[in-house]
Amino acid sequence: MDLKHAISRSVRAKLGKLLFELVVMPGMDTALVEIWANACVRLIKKKKKLGPEDLILPWHPFYLMIDRTFFPKSRQRTLISESYPSGFGGSSDLGYGARSYFGMPWAYFMVFE
């Protein structure tokens, strides 16, 4: 996604939320997840363009995705450990870029989850 033209804040927020929800949806192909995660990071990373008041992302689905990826059931460990390096790069960047959009009311729950 090349952002040659300016996108309004409301469209940027809606598109960022849509891409984020596609990334955290269970059962998606890892190549698509990485493409969507990179596109979402490009949309939400510029602080001048989008602020925390424009976009609040749900943290719990992202937490569950990370939990499934890093702490799989014992039978799935060998399959996931073989595909880990290529399957989670964009999603880890998304977690770093989206941390300011998870919302302050949920910080207490994130700490104790």
Number of C-alpha atoms within 10 A of each C-alpha: 10 6 8 6 6 8 12 10 17 12 10 19 23 13 16 24 19 14 21 26 18 16 27 22 15 12 8 11 11 18 13 13 23 21 15 24 27 21 19 29 21 16 23 25 16 11 10 8 15 19 16 17 8 13 21 16 20 16 19 15 16 19 15 13 16 17 11 14 17 13 12 15 11 7 8 12 13 11 10 17 13 10 11 13 9 11 19 19 15 21 25 15 15 24 19 11 17 22 12 17 19 18 16 12 8 12 11 9 11 13 7 6 7
